[in-house]
């Protein structure tokens, strides 16, 4: 990860102004005037995504309405070798939609229609700019919903979810985006239309759908997505357990899974996160606890009753100091209230915070929590932990003050060490936020030169000129050899 | 699919004998004598896999013992442009391991060790030549098992399962190979060693693991596999329901899934299959039924009790004429006995049979069963249906007599129409047996020229010279344009 913004190139740089003037007439030949943004004040809303530490104004922004327009834009850019960054709602947290000064931003905002919703087949065919929650809203009339629920689900779009392979609170039971998407229609950088996946269980040929999902806008531009819908469970109930020790809570997570229970959500917050959330939304959390677990169970009435009893026993046996069971939906939602507000709540504690995202094998949870505390002490920076414990997907929040000299750099270094700790215990440097620009250096730690070369070869099979979202996701060999030689990287581990 | 074997090239063809004589000294430079088979009688056991209608003697067979030997073999073949076909147990049903006359067969038979079994992490690290069932046998001491269970699980190897993305009776609940493998170590055709996947939930970079699984030996040679292990469920119970109408049974499958029950297995057999199985193994099946469903439920005692009651109600409501519930494990295994013996049982009915493998969206089951019966009548060939109903994975068995003039050709044509019917209703031409050489023409029906081009580009990203298992899996554009022009293909549908 990197918090230190490289130099921005000004919008009116002469070379860029010339490139802009050359590209505009070609775009105007097939796009209506309102589909092209070319003035600085028009393109400035696109200068960053959710990783707002990084900003860059793009050459131009285009807002096509049809698949054919997307094809023509990409063919033109392919021919003229203009880089393209596709963008959904811009809620991504790793800078995947950060513009390039000499590239266009292709916004899918106008691809916002639900094309078909089939309650019998339990599928929805939607355009990529449809918001995640809008699918569930449309499906709810049929007692169905779309399972992956990233925190940003009110705003983020399904096209962005496909790019990032987004998860959410429910992905422990219901899977990531890749488990809930049946097919995507994609325009390649050369302007060709291909369909990946199908409505059936398995697909002939290479599994390009799985390859494409999570590819961070580097292999193609999504123009249609077919998603699976799930029946809304008959009942959902949540338990909240308090612990006087973070490691005990970490072990309880393993105990629940080992017992064969698959909760709909299994989330953990540590002391600093609990206190921040409680002060912010007054969810009734035990503020003296070192950690809390929130475990939601869903299914039929009888299943849920049985599982609530079992999980309650397991939580008590694991050393919980208190276990509450939600009596009704209002109480269940109160248990979640603090968790859902945790990021902004922690944001109130400190002038700045940095949200990390790594994944570890579940069994390594107690060890990683202990070593996170040690690193926090070593760097003199507070770390609040809020995460999808059931999946081993960590979201440590580093609290810092960018105005204190050196604190930004220390935060960046601590973040890097936390990610490398994930790799060391057999995990990965991303959970659900992607690599983007943020974690591109850590890719050099996780992958060997041969593996990175294989990634680049696959990229070239889709985008021979390397024009789709260049500089994101997969580092060049040169970048990695430079990174590996940095003096402060003696602590790094290679797998 | 194609049952008509192309001309075999004789082993002692002069050109091949020369090529063999040139390659042998180079292999002997780093392989022990017992790792090279070069005489006709030695290589003849490798002339076919489970699709025995196709046979071809390879140039040579090599049986390496170490990863380094595999790397050196592949580097040598890469340099000299010798095609390579990797082979596990040779139980594949689509000819994926069919040798090439001018290529070597690389057998992984000596990679047969379980390297590590970690009951806490519930993973096993195994060599590719380990048999599927051997993993479960080793894990059973810890109350664990490996979930995917293809019919050939006594013999087939995990490396072959990775190549074919194998399923089995339990894949409805526990997924295909891709859902049960965490990581693979692969040697590329250029001899490079890469690791795909990791022990964590999600992986940074493109999902090359999902791309690789099911790639039918065309992207690399697997030298190590890390699999997930599952806890053996507390209890398993099965129901057997009889129907007087095949379509009713098809609809019952949809009803069970719609009720939110996920059976461990949900299998269907039609009249001809029931009668054949009963005559063969005396499982006590109702021989006057038009179809039977076998539904297995597993989990905790209480879960299973509840689900058995619900499924029983659903089966009765769907019009079952009889529903039996297994009273003990002996009865449960008796229910399965006929299903597991169905293929050889049907084989007794007719001199020859041809096992198809296609997948359809579950809701299309009643329609496809009806149209299969119509096509069976049209072609005057009996079709027995035995399949993984819960997944929509069909295995129609066409009964024929190759000695009757024209019957082989009619069988082949009917098989092609059945696969194209799968594509027409939104399904695919494979379920779990792969494309191999068998269904390469049907790939032209399922995919557009742009999509096939994309497959070839991905192949080239792993194997730039096209030396790994050439001629399998993905048809060349030329093959497709020839196939599309065949006079008997007016009935074909393109998606």
Interface residues (C-beta under 8 A of the other chain):
Chain A: X120 X121 X165 X167 X176 X178 X188 X192 X193 X194 X195 X196 X198 X199 X200 X201 X202 X203 X204 X205 X206 X207 X208 X210 X211 X213 X214 X215 X219 X231 X233 X234 X258 X260 X299 X300 X302 X303 X306 X359 X360 X361 X363 X391 X392 X393 X422 X426 X427 X428 X429 X430 X431 X432 X435 X439 X442 X443 X446 X447 X448 X450 X451 X453 X454 X455 X457 X458 X459 X460 X461 X462 X473 X474 X495
Chain B: X120 X121 X165 X167 X176 X178 X188 X192 X193 X194 X195 X198 X199 X200 X201 X202 X203 X204 X205 X206 X207 X208 X210 X211 X213 X214 X215 X219 X231 X233 X234 X258 X260 X299 X300 X302 X303 X306 X359 X360 X361 X363 X391 X392 X393 X422 X426 X427 X428 X429 X430 X431 X432 X435 X439 X442 X443 X446 X447 X448 X450 X451 X453 X454 X455 X457 X458 X459 X460 X461 X462 X473 X474 X495
